Amino acid sequence: MDTQQEIKSEKKIARLISDITQPPVVSIPIFAIINYVLLGFNNSLVITMICWIFGAFLPITTSLILIRKMHTDMDITDRTKRTLPLFFAVCSYLIGFLVLLSMGAPALTTALMFIYSSNTLIILFINLSWKISIHTMGVAGPAVVLTYLFGILGLLFGLLIPLVMWSRVELKKHTISQVLAGGLAGIVLTYVQLYFILPLV
């Protein structure tokens, strides 16, 4: 009985970690922190609201609508059903990037929104043949950006990466290779894009 309770407890913890580390959900505090640090509280309100609309609200809303229409679970476990939600997320992030660019938002904020779009597009294409972990990629990317902004302090956010990996494997949503690939892709792709995009925005 104790063993069964421990298993149930581990599943609940894994589910909680998985739910709060979905990429659009993670983007909410990430954009708020970046904008607050770069602009201050009052000056960051409008920019942060734009980030939340295109980085979280629209991707989450469209995903929920599609999940209901496709009669699938919240994780969209079936890889073949992930294409449309990913496509709409790419469009939302891309529009958000263009809006931020036109508003003269901080370069790091604008670059991150572009990275969300491009990384999601890459995930979409990979997902056509292999189920890479979106969760791990969605945490690893922001970890790189926070490390760029805060230095060693930003690395603390990266401690979430192994927890997310564990949760996705524990819930049997991904294999170890899929979560490792997601984490590595998120770190490398985000780092490379920051290097090239920041000077342009």
SETOR-119491 format. One record per residue (C-alpha): residue in three letters; x, y, z; residue number from 1. Coordinates in steps of 0.02 Angstrom, whole numbers. Each point is the difference from the previous one (the first is absolute). Last residue first. Layout:
N
<site residuo="ALA" east="X" north="Y" up="Z" num="NUM"/>
...
//
This chain:
201
<site residuo="VAL" east="852" north="2199" up="-1663" num="201"/>
<site residuo="LEU" east="144" north="-51" up="-114" num="200"/>
<site residuo="PRO" east="139" north="-11" up="130" num="199"/>
<site residuo="LEU" east="-111" north="-115" up="106" num="198"/>
<site residuo="ILE" east="-38" north="-119" up="-143" num="197"/>
<site residuo="PHE" east="168" north="-83" up="-35" num="196"/>
<site residuo="TYR" east="63" north="-44" up="175" num="195"/>
<site residuo="LEU" east="-175" north="-23" up="69" num="194"/>
<site residuo="GLN" east="-36" north="-124" up="-141" num="193"/>
<site residuo="VAL" east="153" north="-106" up="40" num="192"/>
<site residuo="TYR" east="-38" north="-5" up="186" num="191"/>
<site residuo="THR" east="-184" north="-41" up="-28" num="190"/>
<site residuo="LEU" east="37" north="-141" up="-122" num="189"/>
<site residuo="VAL" east="133" north="-77" up="113" num="188"/>
<site residuo="ILE" east="-96" north="5" up="164" num="187"/>
<site residuo="GLY" east="-171" north="-50" up="-67" num="186"/>
<site residuo="ALA" east="74" north="-137" up="-110" num="185"/>
<site residuo="LEU" east="94" north="-75" up="148" num="184"/>
<site residuo="GLY" east="-153" north="0" up="111" num="183"/>
<site residuo="GLY" east="-114" north="-72" up="-133" num="182"/>
<site residuo="ALA" east="126" north="-134" up="-49" num="181"/>
<site residuo="LEU" east="18" north="-53" up="182" num="180"/>
<site residuo="VAL" east="-189" north="-9" up="17" num="179"/>
<site residuo="GLN" east="-17" north="-107" up="-156" num="178"/>
<site residuo="SER" east="147" north="-114" up="44" num="177"/>
<site residuo="ILE" east="-73" north="-35" up="172" num="176"/>
<site residuo="THR" east="-165" north="-52" up="-78" num="175"/>
<site residuo="HIS" east="-152" north="113" up="2" num="174"/>
<site residuo="LYS" east="-180" north="9" up="62" num="173"/>
<site residuo="LYS" east="23" north="-143" up="122" num="172"/>
<site residuo="LEU" east="-54" north="109" up="146" num="171"/>
<site residuo="GLU" east="166" north="-39" up="86" num="170"/>
<site residuo="VAL" east="93" north="40" up="-162" num="169"/>
<site residuo="ARG" east="-83" north="171" up="-13" num="168"/>
<site residuo="SER" east="23" north="36" up="185" num="167"/>
<site residuo="TRP" east="184" north="-52" up="2" num="166"/>
<site residuo="MET" east="44" north="113" up="-147" num="165"/>
<site residuo="VAL" east="-94" north="143" up="82" num="164"/>
<site residuo="LEU" east="98" north="-23" up="160" num="163"/>
<site residuo="PRO" east="164" north="-13" up="-98" num="162"/>
<site residuo="ILE" east="-38" north="167" up="-86" num="161"/>
<site residuo="LEU" east="-63" north="93" up="153" num="160"/>
<site residuo="LEU" east="178" north="25" up="62" num="159"/>
<site residuo="GLY" east="22" north="111" up="-152" num="158"/>
<site residuo="PHE" east="-92" north="137" up="93" num="157"/>
<site residuo="LEU" east="148" north="7" up="119" num="156"/>
<site residuo="LEU" east="114" north="36" up="-148" num="155"/>
<site residuo="GLY" east="-69" north="176" up="-3" num="154"/>
<site residuo="LEU" east="97" north="41" up="158" num="153"/>
<site residuo="ILE" east="161" north="-47" up="-91" num="152"/>
<site residuo="GLY" east="-26" north="139" up="-127" num="151"/>
<site residuo="PHE" east="-158" north="103" up="21" num="150"/>
<site residuo="LEU" east="-49" north="46" up="-179" num="149"/>
<site residuo="TYR" east="91" north="-134" up="-100" num="148"/>
<site residuo="THR" east="-43" north="-129" up="133" num="147"/>
<site residuo="LEU" east="-182" north="54" up="-11" num="146"/>
<site residuo="VAL" east="5" north="-24" up="-189" num="145"/>
<site residuo="VAL" east="81" north="-172" up="13" num="144"/>
<site residuo="ALA" east="-127" north="-56" up="130" num="143"/>
<site residuo="PRO" east="-139" north="65" up="-115" num="142"/>
<site residuo="GLY" east="55" north="-127" up="-132" num="141"/>
<site residuo="ALA" east="21" north="-147" up="119" num="140"/>
<site residuo="VAL" east="-177" north="14" up="69" num="139"/>
<site residuo="GLY" east="-93" north="-9" up="-166" num="138"/>
<site residuo="MET" east="121" north="-131" up="-68" num="137"/>
<site residuo="THR" east="-38" north="-109" up="150" num="136"/>
<site residuo="HIS" east="-187" north="21" up="-20" num="135"/>
<site residuo="ILE" east="-1" north="-23" up="-190" num="134"/>
<site residuo="SER" east="81" north="-172" up="17" num="133"/>
<site residuo="ILE" east="42" north="-73" up="-171" num="132"/>
<site residuo="LYS" east="-129" north="-117" up="-76" num="131"/>
<site residuo="TRP" east="76" north="-56" up="-165" num="130"/>
<site residuo="SER" east="-54" north="3" up="-183" num="129"/>
<site residuo="LEU" east="-113" north="151" up="-23" num="128"/>
<site residuo="ASN" east="52" north="58" up="174" num="127"/>
<site residuo="ILE" east="169" north="55" up="-66" num="126"/>
<site residuo="PHE" east="-87" north="122" up="-118" num="125"/>
<site residuo="LEU" east="-112" north="70" up="136" num="124"/>
<site residuo="ILE" east="143" north="9" up="125" num="123"/>
<site residuo="ILE" east="98" north="107" up="-123" num="122"/>
<site residuo="LEU" east="-151" north="115" up="-17" num="121"/>
<site residuo="THR" east="-14" north="9" up="189" num="120"/>
<site residuo="ASN" east="183" north="49" up="11" num="119"/>
<site residuo="SER" east="-27" north="134" up="-133" num="118"/>
<site residuo="SER" east="-152" north="77" up="85" num="117"/>
<site residuo="TYR" east="66" north="-6" up="178" num="116"/>
<site residuo="ILE" east="165" north="68" up="-66" num="115"/>
<site residuo="PHE" east="-90" north="148" up="-79" num="114"/>
<site residuo="MET" east="-84" north="37" up="166" num="113"/>
<site residuo="LEU" east="170" north="-12" up="85" num="112"/>
<site residuo="ALA" east="78" north="121" up="-123" num="111"/>
<site residuo="THR" east="-134" north="130" up="33" num="110"/>
<site residuo="THR" east="22" north="-13" up="188" num="109"/>
<site residuo="LEU" east="189" north="6" up="-14" num="108"/>
<site residuo="ALA" east="-5" north="150" up="-117" num="107"/>
<site residuo="PRO" east="-112" north="100" up="116" num="106"/>
<site residuo="ALA" east="-164" north="50" up="-84" num="105"/>
<site residuo="GLY" east="6" north="128" up="-142" num="104"/>
<site residuo="MET" east="-186" north="-12" up="-32" num="103"/>
<site residuo="SER" east="21" north="-64" up="-179" num="102"/>
<site residuo="LEU" east="117" north="-138" up="60" num="101"/>
<site residuo="LEU" east="-121" north="-49" up="138" num="100"/>
<site residuo="VAL" east="-142" north="-14" up="-126" num="99"/>
<site residuo="LEU" east="107" north="-100" up="-121" num="98"/>
<site residuo="PHE" east="55" north="-120" up="138" num="97"/>
<site residuo="GLY" east="-179" north="-21" up="59" num="96"/>
<site residuo="ILE" east="-53" north="-42" up="-178" num="95"/>
<site residuo="LEU" east="136" north="-133" up="-4" num="94"/>
<site residuo="TYR" east="-48" north="-70" up="170" num="93"/>
<site residuo="SER" east="-182" north="-15" up="-52" num="92"/>
<site residuo="CYS" east="42" north="-79" up="-167" num="91"/>
<site residuo="VAL" east="117" north="-129" up="79" num="90"/>
<site residuo="ALA" east="-134" north="-41" up="130" num="89"/>
<site residuo="PHE" east="-128" north="-26" up="-139" num="88"/>
<site residuo="PHE" east="118" north="-123" up="-86" num="87"/>
<site residuo="LEU" east="38" north="-91" up="162" num="86"/>
<site residuo="PRO" east="-185" north="-24" up="38" num="85"/>
<site residuo="LEU" east="-25" north="-63" up="-180" num="84"/>
<site residuo="THR" east="146" north="-122" up="-2" num="83"/>
<site residuo="ARG" east="-26" north="-82" up="170" num="82"/>
<site residuo="LYS" east="-131" north="-127" up="-54" num="81"/>
<site residuo="THR" east="124" north="-118" up="-83" num="80"/>
<site residuo="ARG" east="102" north="-12" up="161" num="79"/>
<site residuo="ASP" east="-144" north="-79" up="97" num="78"/>
<site residuo="THR" east="35" north="50" up="179" num="77"/>
<site residuo="ILE" east="-87" north="166" up="-24" num="76"/>
<site residuo="ASP" east="49" north="43" up="178" num="75"/>
<site residuo="MET" east="-176" north="61" up="40" num="74"/>
<site residuo="ASP" east="-77" north="-161" up="-68" num="73"/>
<site residuo="THR" east="-79" north="-16" up="-171" num="72"/>
<site residuo="HIS" east="-176" north="21" up="-66" num="71"/>
<site residuo="MET" east="62" north="93" up="-156" num="70"/>
<site residuo="LYS" east="-126" north="141" up="23" num="69"/>
<site residuo="ARG" east="33" north="14" up="186" num="68"/>
<site residuo="ILE" east="189" north="-1" up="-23" num="67"/>
<site residuo="LEU" east="-19" north="127" up="-140" num="66"/>
<site residuo="ILE" east="-92" north="123" up="111" num="65"/>
<site residuo="LEU" east="123" north="-26" up="143" num="64"/>
<site residuo="SER" east="148" north="26" up="-118" num="63"/>
<site residuo="THR" east="-76" north="160" up="-71" num="62"/>
<site residuo="THR" east="-23" north="70" up="175" num="61"/>
<site residuo="ILE" east="173" north="-49" up="62" num="60"/>
<site residuo="PRO" east="90" north="71" up="-153" num="59"/>
<site residuo="LEU" east="-107" north="159" up="6" num="58"/>
<site residuo="PHE" east="18" north="35" up="186" num="57"/>
<site residuo="ALA" east="184" north="-45" up="21" num="56"/>
<site residuo="GLY" east="128" north="82" up="-113" num="55"/>
<site residuo="PHE" east="-114" north="108" up="-107" num="54"/>
<site residuo="ILE" east="-110" north="71" up="138" num="53"/>
<site residuo="TRP" east="130" north="-15" up="139" num="52"/>
<site residuo="CYS" east="135" north="87" up="-101" num="51"/>
<site residuo="ILE" east="-118" north="143" up="-46" num="50"/>
<site residuo="MET" east="-44" north="18" up="185" num="49"/>
<site residuo="THR" east="185" north="4" up="42" num="48"/>
<site residuo="ILE" east="29" north="140" up="-124" num="47"/>
<site residuo="VAL" east="-145" north="100" up="72" num="46"/>
<site residuo="LEU" east="54" north="-22" up="181" num="45"/>
<site residuo="SER" east="188" north="22" up="-22" num="44"/>
<site residuo="ASN" east="11" north="189" up="19" num="43"/>
<site residuo="ASN" east="-88" north="-3" up="169" num="42"/>
<site residuo="PHE" east="101" north="-143" up="76" num="41"/>
<site residuo="GLY" east="177" north="38" up="-60" num="40"/>
<site residuo="LEU" east="57" north="-15" up="-180" num="39"/>
<site residuo="LEU" east="141" north="-128" up="-10" num="38"/>
<site residuo="VAL" east="-27" north="-91" up="165" num="37"/>
<site residuo="TYR" east="-190" north="7" up="-9" num="36"/>
<site residuo="ASN" east="1" north="-54" up="-182" num="35"/>
<site residuo="ILE" east="109" north="-152" up="34" num="34"/>
<site residuo="ILE" east="-99" north="-51" up="154" num="33"/>
<site residuo="ALA" east="-170" north="17" up="-83" num="32"/>
<site residuo="PHE" east="59" north="-91" up="-157" num="31"/>
<site residuo="ILE" east="61" north="-148" up="104" num="30"/>
<site residuo="PRO" east="-151" north="1" up="117" num="29"/>
<site residuo="ILE" east="-124" north="-28" up="-143" num="28"/>
<site residuo="SER" east="114" north="-99" up="-117" num="27"/>
<site residuo="VAL" east="-4" north="-151" up="115" num="26"/>
<site residuo="VAL" east="-187" north="-18" up="-30" num="25"/>
<site residuo="PRO" east="23" north="8" up="-189" num="24"/>
<site residuo="PRO" east="140" north="-131" up="10" num="23"/>
<site residuo="GLN" east="-93" north="-125" up="113" num="22"/>
<site residuo="THR" east="95" north="-1" up="164" num="21"/>
<site residuo="ILE" east="-146" north="20" up="119" num="20"/>
<site residuo="ASP" east="-93" north="-154" up="-62" num="19"/>
<site residuo="SER" east="152" north="-115" up="-9" num="18"/>
<site residuo="ILE" east="57" north="43" up="176" num="17"/>
<site residuo="LEU" east="-175" north="-31" up="67" num="16"/>
<site residuo="ARG" east="-16" north="-164" up="-95" num="15"/>
<site residuo="ALA" east="169" north="-61" up="65" num="14"/>
<site residuo="ILE" east="-50" north="44" up="178" num="13"/>
<site residuo="LYS" east="-165" north="-93" up="-21" num="12"/>
<site residuo="LYS" east="87" north="-150" up="-77" num="11"/>
<site residuo="GLU" east="126" north="-5" up="143" num="10"/>
<site residuo="SER" east="-143" north="2" up="126" num="9"/>
<site residuo="LYS" east="-90" north="-140" up="-91" num="8"/>
<site residuo="ILE" east="159" north="-104" up="1" num="7"/>
<site residuo="GLU" east="28" north="36" up="184" num="6"/>
<site residuo="GLN" east="-179" north="-48" up="39" num="5"/>
<site residuo="GLN" east="21" north="-164" up="-94" num="4"/>
<site residuo="THR" east="160" north="-37" up="96" num="3"/>
<site residuo="ASP" east="-85" north="38" up="166" num="2"/>
<site residuo="MET" east="-140" north="-119" up="-45" num="1"/>
//
